[in-house]
Amino acid sequence: MAQGVVEGIFLTSISKEPMEGVSEAEALAGRGLRGDRYAEGAGTHSSSDPGCQVTLIAAEAIEAVARENGIALRPEHSRRNLVTRGVDLTRFVGKTFRVGGVLLRGVRINQPCLHLEGLVGAPGLKAALEERAGLNAEILEGGLIRRGDRVVEA
């Protein structure tokens, strides 16, 4: 059984603005995390696409980018909502999983982009994140997500 933990939660209400770390966030079914750009319809990629509701990335991927490419990427600079540890997020594509009491469905692997590279100001970041830029997910059942919550298959 795939199992991990939430190490960080990051939100921003406005596209292109810095992400802020919070200790908990309310997941709104079919919308996103309360106060985040995607729930508010203000994200760069906001649309009716369920894959834009919440994004996740593994802390191990962020660490690998630093180790292998010399790019010191802070978790909030990944522009992902949830930073996890100890779970292979790619396993959740097309499957349901829980983050704390919240039920999510993995929609697709997140693809790195030049937009992110430009916001962070780290040349080479797009290439460094290939195949490990995280997961886009849909919120099926809302609730609170807290740092330290378990990430498990449903």
MOQUIQUI-V350717 format. One record per helix or strand of 2 or more residues. SS is the DSSP state (H for helix, E for strand). FROM is the first residue (numbers start at 1). TO is the last residue. Records with the same first field share a line. If there is no record, write none. Layout:
BEGIN
SS->FROM-TO + FROM-TO
END
This chain:
BEGIN
E->3-11 + 20-22 + 24-28 + 32-33 + 54-58 + 82-85 + 96-99 + 102-109 + 135-141 + 143-146 + 150-153
H->50-52 + 59-69 + 75-78 + 89-92 + 114-120 + 125-128
END
